[in-house]
Amino acid sequence: MKTLLLTSAGTDVRDEIINILPKPASKLKLAQIITASKVEPDTAYIEKDRQNFENMGFMVEDVDIEGKTETELREHLKQFDIVVVQGGNTFYLLKAVQDSGFDKVIKSLISKGTIYIGISAGTVICCPTIETSGWKSGDKNIVGLKNLAGLDLVPFNIFVHYNPKYDEIIRDNASKSKIKTRILTDDQAFLIKGSKITLVGEKPEVLL
């Protein structure tokens, strides 16, 4: 059964991560895909999450998918029980996903039981499109990406790092989109088990 945990803020929902594990963290290998962070001025969050994952007991390896081939990624990632796709620039990440064949690799791994954890950009790329990543001022299409189609692992787009100050932006853009948008705070995640999708974490879902 496929298992995905799509978060805004990764290890901020530590309990939800622990809840999906098939065995103790100390017996699991975790690949942290750090590609989206490569163009960010501050990557302290990568180190913070790596440390948090290690403190939880995981064996952690940072992996950069940029410049890799589909064959290389398939061979390397098959050893891991969990693949965490980190945050950063969503456009940069999706281009690397498309260029490397990671999209095909990760779908195959998920179908075979590998757990996928998305963090921010790593969550947004699982949607039908990554259009929500351009709704705020932070994420710029620095790679001139034309194809914004995501992995389509959930049937809706996700707006991450919700803050009430974004209400007007979300309403305006969501009303123009052909795809339903759902919202995540930093204390929440979408858990996908097979075909069932559940909002987990603190507080009710934000509905605008």
Buried (B, 14 or more C-beta within 10 A) or exposed (E): EBBBBBBBBBBBBEEBBEEBBEEEBEEBEBBBBBBBBBBBEEBEBBEEBBEBBEEBBBBBBBBEBBEBEBEBBBEBBEEBBBBBBBBBBBBBBBBBBBBBBBBBBBBBBBEEEBBBBBBBBBBBBBBBBBBBBBBBEEBEBEBEBEEBBBBEBBEEBBBBBBEEEBEEBBEEBBEEBEEEBBBBBBBBBBBBEEEEBEBBBEEEEBEB
